[in-house]
């Protein structure tokens, strides 16, 4: 059951402590990935760090289960469900990062610097979006119906849309805008975002890549943030689950970069997840649907159906796992045949 709004359960000092911990974890993440601009992250290190971030997230979930002021068991399940939704949708975002770094010719040892600042920006933007979303839904609950319809459309679109293998990013609106607005040098200068050439301050492809990553995250947030509203409306649960999912993205990126071919069917699993949470959200809108049907004079009553958080968690996890296993089996078979 989706819990009602609880925006005042966690006191202000609790939020401050949480964000201080987030900043410390980000700095620790940067430190553990090696010295700035001098370290190339390998797959073994990336997998270990991915495991560390997942364990940290589970420890935080256990803390919710033990200490959350209200409905602690339900809140822990909501956190896990929202975390899994955000983590799975973020994986699709990581493939966009792969494409961007390839286009800009950014060496692997400099990619983690861009991702660090990209994730820092994403944390700020997601926090703003979720606080705004909670305020809107609290005032206009029927907006969740629009979210549900949008998620159904987005999920269905994943089955029909074929991604280009090598899209021309020079035509990307953000790249073109940056080229027009800033003096750009196409020469990389290590891990520097700006450089002075002939006395003129120029931006490097590293900064263009960072701006493009930030804008792409805004686009992905349009999917992921409405999706997590299907499992909770508690601002603390929504924000912490999003942030913990994002915190491990750098490590997950370097792990996926080496094994991307084994996830070719992941988008279909994500499509199913998006459609499921869209349906789940619409099923709780019976009050508004029945009011609309009554106004239209239609003698039909929609029943109130709720999908438990535990069942949602099982469906989301199962769908993600099956899509990944299916991708790995098919890829392995093709490798054997060739």
Phi, psi and omega per residue, in radians:
X1 nan 2.354 3.119
X2 -1.351 2.169 -3.100
X3 -1.312 2.766 3.109
X4 -1.244 3.016 -3.131
X5 -1.144 2.360 3.068
X6 -2.394 1.322 -3.057
X7 -1.487 -0.217 -3.073
X8 -1.999 0.216 -3.138
X9 -1.181 -0.780 3.122
X10 -1.591 2.129 -3.133
X11 -1.193 2.915 -3.098
X12 -1.008 -0.706 -3.122
X13 -1.115 -0.525 3.099
X14 -1.151 -0.719 3.090
X15 -1.131 -0.749 -3.129
X16 -1.078 -0.796 3.116
X17 -1.062 -0.737 -3.126
X18 -1.073 -0.823 -3.107
X19 -1.212 -0.541 3.036
X20 -1.118 -0.748 3.094
X21 -1.088 -0.667 3.121
X22 -1.089 -0.792 3.125
X23 -1.078 -0.747 3.122
X24 -1.115 -0.686 3.122
X25 -1.174 -0.645 3.083
X26 -1.101 -0.781 3.126
X27 -1.130 -0.684 3.093
X28 -1.117 -0.670 3.117
X29 -1.094 -0.755 3.128
X30 -1.130 -0.699 3.136
X31 -1.151 -0.744 -3.082
X32 -1.240 -0.363 3.111
X33 -1.507 0.078 3.050
X34 1.787 3.036 -3.100
X35 -1.240 2.480 -3.064
X36 -0.883 2.187 3.023
X37 1.254 0.090 -3.046
X38 -2.192 0.161 -3.019
X39 -2.348 2.254 3.077
X40 -1.771 2.059 -3.061
X41 -1.302 2.197 3.102
X42 -1.677 2.956 -3.035
X43 -1.152 -0.620 3.135
X44 -1.094 -0.801 3.122
X45 -1.131 -0.710 -3.129
X46 -1.119 -0.738 3.133
X47 -1.148 -0.682 3.104
X48 -1.118 -0.760 3.141
X49 -1.196 -0.614 3.072
X50 -1.066 -0.755 3.112
X51 -1.101 -0.701 3.129
X52 -1.067 -0.802 -3.127
X53 -1.143 -0.649 3.098
X54 -1.139 -0.729 3.121
X55 -1.116 -0.750 3.107
X56 -1.049 -0.727 3.126
X57 -1.118 -0.705 3.129
X58 -1.192 -0.605 3.078
X59 -1.129 -0.736 3.098
X60 -1.098 -0.695 3.103
X61 -1.085 -0.705 3.094
X62 -1.103 -0.642 3.083
X63 -1.095 -0.693 3.072
X64 -1.088 -0.761 -3.133
X65 -1.065 -0.640 -3.061
X66 -1.536 -0.577 -2.929
X67 -2.159 -0.098 -3.081
X68 -1.089 2.408 -3.011
X69 -1.081 -0.524 -3.091
X70 -2.365 2.524 3.023
X71 0.743 0.889 -2.973
X72 -1.048 -0.680 3.140
X73 -1.129 -0.814 3.139
X74 -1.116 -0.691 -3.132
X75 -1.143 -0.643 3.099
X76 -1.128 -0.711 3.088
X77 -1.136 -0.687 3.101
X78 -1.110 -0.734 3.117
X79 -1.052 -0.828 -3.130
X80 -1.070 -0.748 -3.131
X81 -1.124 -0.832 -3.135
X82 -1.139 -0.678 3.109
X83 -1.079 -0.775 -3.113
X84 -1.174 -0.700 3.086
X85 -1.063 -0.873 -3.110
X86 -1.125 -0.706 -3.134
X87 -1.119 -0.771 -3.105
X88 -1.187 -0.714 3.121
X89 -1.209 -0.543 3.121
X90 -1.161 -0.498 3.140
X91 -1.076 -0.615 3.088
X92 -1.149 -0.623 3.111
X93 -1.112 -0.602 -3.092
X94 -1.147 -0.549 3.103
X95 -1.180 -0.515 3.043
X96 -1.172 -0.685 3.100
X97 -1.068 -0.718 3.095
X98 -0.976 -0.818 -3.117
X99 -1.123 -0.715 -3.121
X100 -1.137 -0.803 -3.139
X101 -1.123 -0.631 3.108
X102 -1.150 -0.741 -3.114
X103 -1.117 -0.763 -3.095
X104 -1.459 -0.064 3.110
X105 1.143 0.613 -3.099
X106 -1.490 2.147 -3.114
X107 -1.116 2.637 -3.084
X108 -0.996 -0.625 -3.080
X109 -1.241 -0.271 3.101
X110 -1.792 -0.135 -3.062
X111 -1.178 -0.615 -3.075
X112 -1.171 -0.445 3.089
X113 -1.185 -0.760 3.109
X114 -1.131 -0.762 -3.130
X115 -1.121 -0.623 3.124
X116 -1.025 -0.903 -3.111
X117 -1.262 -0.542 3.070
X118 -1.122 -0.721 3.129
X119 -1.239 -0.650 3.084
X120 -1.051 -0.776 3.093
X121 -1.120 -0.671 3.133
X122 -1.116 -0.663 3.119
X123 -1.071 -0.733 3.138
X124 -1.170 -0.839 -3.102
X125 -1.110 -0.772 -3.126
X126 -1.096 -0.688 3.124
X127 -1.070 -0.796 3.119
X128 -1.092 -0.806 -3.118
X129 -1.078 -0.740 -3.083
X130 -1.235 -0.760 3.088
X131 -1.033 -0.737 3.108
X132 -1.145 -0.725 3.134
X133 -1.098 -0.745 3.109
X134 -1.068 -0.740 -3.139
X135 -1.116 -0.727 -3.138
X136 -1.159 -0.818 -3.108
X137 -1.155 -0.623 3.122
X138 -1.117 -0.590 -3.124
X139 -1.551 -0.671 -3.108
X140 -2.243 1.442 -3.044
X141 -1.092 -0.463 -3.121
X142 -1.115 -0.270 3.098
X143 -1.042 -0.500 3.116
X144 -1.047 -0.542 3.072
X145 -1.117 -0.695 3.087
X146 -1.142 -0.737 3.075
X147 -0.990 -0.802 -3.112
X148 -1.061 -0.779 3.126
X149 -1.129 -0.694 3.127
X150 -1.119 -0.711 3.141
X151 -1.177 -0.640 3.058
X152 -1.062 -0.783 3.138
X153 -1.125 -0.792 -3.119
X154 -1.128 -0.739 3.126
X155 -1.110 -0.766 3.130
X156 -1.130 -0.603 -3.120
X157 -1.128 -0.482 -3.140
X158 -1.151 -0.396 -3.140
X159 -1.446 -0.421 -3.074
X160 -1.796 -0.322 -3.067
X161 -1.546 2.214 3.076
X162 -1.799 2.062 3.137
X163 -1.215 2.475 3.057
X164 -1.247 2.442 3.140
X165 -1.228 -0.689 -3.124
X166 -2.377 1.259 -3.129
X167 -1.146 2.619 -3.128
X168 -1.486 1.692 -3.097
X169 -1.278 -0.196 3.080
X170 -1.151 -0.342 3.101
X171 -1.624 -0.047 3.115
X172 -1.072 2.358 -3.038
X173 -1.072 -0.631 -3.130
X174 -1.225 -0.753 3.121
X175 -1.084 -0.786 -3.139
X176 -1.129 -0.689 3.131
X177 -1.110 -0.763 3.135
X178 -1.112 -0.715 3.137
X179 -1.112 -0.548 3.140
X180 -1.437 -0.607 -3.028
X181 -1.456 -0.628 -3.059
X182 -2.012 2.610 2.943
X183 -1.271 2.053 -2.998
X184 -1.975 2.350 2.958
X185 -1.794 2.351 -3.131
X186 -1.517 0.054 3.120
X187 -1.631 2.210 3.076
X188 -1.262 2.488 3.106
X189 -2.202 1.169 -3.132
X190 1.083 -2.266 -3.102
X191 -1.757 0.357 -3.093
X192 -1.539 2.427 3.125
X193 -1.549 -0.453 3.085
X194 -2.338 2.754 3.141
X195 -2.648 2.637 3.117
X196 -1.808 2.105 3.126
X197 -2.126 2.168 -3.119
X198 0.933 0.676 3.104
X199 1.397 0.015 -3.091
X200 -1.945 2.304 3.139
X201 -1.313 2.165 -3.111
X202 -2.139 2.631 3.032
X203 -1.700 2.544 -3.100
X204 -1.674 2.899 3.071
X205 -1.004 -0.398 3.117
X206 -1.108 -0.727 3.131
X207 -1.255 -0.657 3.101
X208 -1.086 -0.710 3.106
X209 -1.111 -0.709 3.136
X210 -1.110 -0.795 3.130
X211 -1.081 -0.727 -3.139
X212 -1.136 -0.688 3.106
X213 -1.114 -0.752 -3.140
X214 -1.092 -0.758 -3.132
X215 -1.207 -0.589 3.101
X216 -1.189 -0.574 3.101
X217 -1.158 -0.616 3.081
X218 -1.064 -0.748 3.129
X219 -1.115 -0.715 3.132
X220 -1.227 -0.525 3.116
X221 -1.124 -0.477 3.104
X222 -1.059 -0.540 3.080
X223 -1.485 -0.881 -2.937
X224 -1.255 -0.684 -3.086
X225 -1.177 -0.814 3.023
X226 -1.033 -0.582 -3.112
X227 -1.107 -0.728 -3.091
X228 -1.268 -0.312 3.049
X229 -1.189 -0.215 3.116
X230 -1.318 -0.316 -3.098
X231 -1.971 -0.314 -3.140
X232 -2.793 2.695 3.011
X233 -2.196 0.280 3.104
X234 -1.519 2.068 -3.041
X235 -1.041 -0.660 -3.130
X236 -1.161 -0.747 3.117
X237 -1.138 -0.755 -3.120
X238 -1.104 -0.818 -3.069
X239 -1.251 -0.780 -3.113
X240 -1.149 -0.681 3.119
X241 -1.141 -0.717 3.097
X242 -1.100 -0.811 -3.068
X243 -1.156 -0.751 3.132
X244 -1.149 -0.600 3.081
X245 -1.164 -0.667 -3.109
X246 -1.311 -0.608 -3.084
X247 -0.997 -0.609 -3.121
X248 -1.574 0.157 -3.062
X249 -1.175 -0.626 -3.123
X250 -1.077 -0.830 3.134
X251 -1.112 -0.746 -3.128
X252 -1.122 -0.618 3.127
X253 -1.051 -0.849 -3.087
X254 -1.202 -0.451 3.046
X255 -1.275 -0.786 -3.121
X256 -1.210 -0.541 -3.111
X257 -1.007 -0.543 -3.104
X258 -1.539 -0.353 -3.058
X259 -2.221 0.482 -3.072
X260 -1.025 -0.587 -3.073
X261 -1.136 -0.341 -3.124
X262 -1.480 0.094 -3.101
X263 -2.206 0.597 -3.060
X264 -1.203 -0.398 3.129
X265 -1.775 0.175 -3.115
X266 -1.049 -0.654 -3.069
X267 -1.098 -0.506 3.101
X268 -1.224 -0.663 3.057
X269 -1.116 -0.708 3.108
X270 -1.130 -0.646 3.091
X271 -1.075 -0.752 3.111
X272 -1.124 -0.731 3.128
X273 -1.080 -0.785 -3.138
X274 -1.098 -0.740 3.126
X275 -1.173 -0.654 3.116
X276 -1.080 -0.854 -3.103
X277 -1.198 -0.506 3.052
X278 -1.121 -0.797 3.102
X279 -1.115 -0.759 3.124
X280 -1.011 -0.703 -3.142
X281 -1.203 -0.722 -3.120
X282 -1.184 -0.551 -3.126
X283 -1.140 -0.393 3.121
X284 -1.551 0.009 -3.095
X285 -1.692 0.383 -3.053
X286 -1.036 -0.628 -3.119
X287 -1.050 -0.753 -3.106
X288 -1.338 -0.655 3.105
X289 -1.120 -0.765 -3.138
X290 -1.157 -0.626 3.087
X291 -1.129 -0.710 3.117
X292 -1.168 -0.764 3.126
X293 -1.102 -0.684 3.105
X294 -1.131 -0.721 3.133
X295 -1.129 -0.594 3.126
X296 -1.432 -0.121 3.140
X297 1.373 0.382 -3.137
X298 -1.575 2.093 -3.069
X299 -1.405 0.974 -3.136
X300 -2.269 2.426 3.112
X301 -2.094 2.179 3.117
X302 -1.468 2.226 3.130
X303 -1.281 2.736 3.080
X304 -1.529 2.038 -3.112
X305 -2.160 2.224 3.100
X306 -2.105 2.336 3.067
X307 -1.742 2.127 -3.054
X308 -1.067 2.708 3.129
X309 -1.089 -0.667 3.128
X310 -1.099 -0.767 3.105
X311 -1.145 -0.708 3.095
X312 -1.035 -0.782 3.141
X313 -1.052 -0.749 3.131
X314 -1.122 -0.743 -3.134
X315 -1.156 -0.775 -3.127
X316 -1.121 -0.841 -3.134
X317 -1.121 -0.762 -3.136
X318 -1.094 -0.739 3.137
X319 -1.114 -0.786 3.132
X320 -1.098 -0.778 -3.111
X321 -1.134 -0.784 -3.132
X322 -1.118 -0.688 3.140
X323 -1.152 -0.633 3.129
X324 -1.275 -0.730 3.114
X325 -1.127 -0.757 3.103
X326 -1.033 -0.738 3.123
X327 -1.088 -0.770 -3.105
X328 -1.165 -0.701 3.137
X329 -1.146 -0.779 -3.133
X330 -1.163 -0.743 3.137
X331 -1.118 -0.717 3.126
X332 -1.122 -0.698 3.123
X333 -1.130 -0.717 3.118
X334 -1.154 -0.642 3.110
X335 -1.115 -0.684 3.132
X336 -1.161 -0.721 -3.130
X337 -1.164 -0.512 -3.129
X338 -1.784 nan nan
